[in-house]
């Protein structure tokens, strides 16, 4: 697993069912992506890294 995985836990933001990202994405594929990455079946750090800034950007835009 990449060094990315050792310092960030994206699930803290991306698995929240109330995350504003789910107004644009379906939660099931995101959960599957996180699961595959977390189980070290695949290095999905690039995809997760792409989702994190979007999720964080949407929070202030929606009053989070």
N, C-alpha and C positions, 0 to 999 in steps of 0.2 A: 504494500500500500504506500502511497506517496506521502511526502512530508506534510502535505496539505491536511491529510487525515489526522495527523498527530497534533495539530494545534487548533483545529476548528471542528466544532460539532454542529454542522448545518441543520441537523434535525431539530435543534432547539427553536429555529425559526420556521423551517419548512414543513414540519409536521403539525404545527398548530392548525386546527381545523378552521379557525377564524382568520388565518393569515390572509391579507388582501390579495396575495398572488392567486388565490383560488377563485377570484372573480374573472381571471383570464386563463387559468390552467385547470385541468382536472387533477384532483389530488391523487388518484390511483397511480398514474404513471410516475408522479414525483415520488410517491412512497416506494414504488418498485425500484426506482433509480437509487434511492437512499439505501434500501435493503441490500441490493446487489453490491453496492459500494461498501456498506458496513460489514457485510459478510466476507469481504475481500474476494468476491467472485469476479469483480471487474473494477478497474480504476475509473471511476466516474467523476473524479475531482474537477475536470474541466467543465463538465455539464453542471455540476453543483455550484461551482464558482460563478458560472454565468447566471444562475438563478438567484444567488444571494444578493447581489447588488439591486436586482429588480425588486426583490421582496422588501429590502430595506428602503428603497426609494419610494415604493408605494405606501409605506406606513405614514410618513409625514403628509403625503398627498391626501390621505384619507383621514387625517386627524388622529392617528395612532399615537 
